[in-house]
Amino acid sequence: MLYVSGCVGVDPVTKAMVPGGVGPQTRAVMENLKAIIEHSGSSMSKVVKCTILLADMATFAEVNAIYGEYFPENP
């Protein structure tokens, strides 16, 4: 069982927040999460639960669309 927490939209090379707003930052979060999971020998298809915290619910649709790309089956 692998627990991952505290993922934010940073570039893993520069350690700086990804510019461009919630969309690019969400994609960075998901790519960082995917890298951690795969480095641990697992895959995104085995994720059981995710919790996403949003500062502005108006961004929900944009975040959810990107999130859905990473969990195409049984999201």
C-alpha positions in Angstrom: 0.0 0.0 0.0 1.4 3.4 -1.0 0.2 6.7 0.5 1.1 9.9 -1.3 0.2 13.3 0.0 1.0 17.0 -0.5 1.3 17.0 -4.2 1.3 20.5 -5.7 1.8 22.0 -9.1 5.6 22.4 -9.1 8.1 21.6 -11.8 10.2 18.7 -10.5 13.4 20.2 -12.0 13.1 23.8 -11.0 11.0 23.3 -7.9 9.0 26.4 -8.9 5.2 26.5 -9.2 4.2 25.9 -12.8 3.0 29.1 -14.4 -0.3 29.5 -16.3 -2.9 28.9 -13.6 -4.9 26.0 -12.4 -4.9 23.9 -15.7 -1.1 23.6 -16.0 -0.7 23.2 -12.3 -3.3 20.4 -12.2 -1.4 18.6 -15.0 1.9 19.0 -13.1 0.3 17.6 -10.0 -1.0 14.6 -11.9 2.3 14.0 -13.7 4.2 14.3 -10.4 1.7 11.8 -8.8 2.0 9.4 -11.7 5.9 9.6 -11.5 5.8 8.8 -7.8 3.4 5.9 -8.2 5.3 4.4 -11.2 8.6 4.8 -9.4 7.2 2.7 -6.6 6.4 -0.1 -9.0 2.6 0.6 -9.3 0.3 2.3 -11.8 -2.4 4.9 -11.9 -4.9 2.1 -12.7 -4.4 0.8 -9.1 -5.2 4.1 -7.3 -8.0 3.6 -4.8 -8.7 7.2 -3.7 -7.7 10.8 -4.4 -8.7 13.9 -2.6 -8.4 17.2 -4.4 -8.5 20.5 -2.6 -9.5 23.6 -4.6 -9.2 27.2 -3.5 -11.9 28.2 -6.0 -14.8 25.9 -6.9 -15.1 27.8 -10.2 -12.1 25.9 -11.4 -13.7 22.5 -10.7 -14.6 21.7 -14.3 -11.1 22.4 -15.6 -9.4 20.4 -12.9 -11.9 17.5 -13.2 -11.4 17.3 -17.0 -7.6 17.0 -16.5 -8.0 14.6 -13.6 -10.3 12.4 -15.7 -7.5 12.0 -18.3 -5.5 10.1 -15.8 -8.3 7.9 -14.6 -10.3 6.9 -17.8 -11.8 3.8 -16.3 -14.0 3.9 -13.2 -13.1 7.4 -12.2 
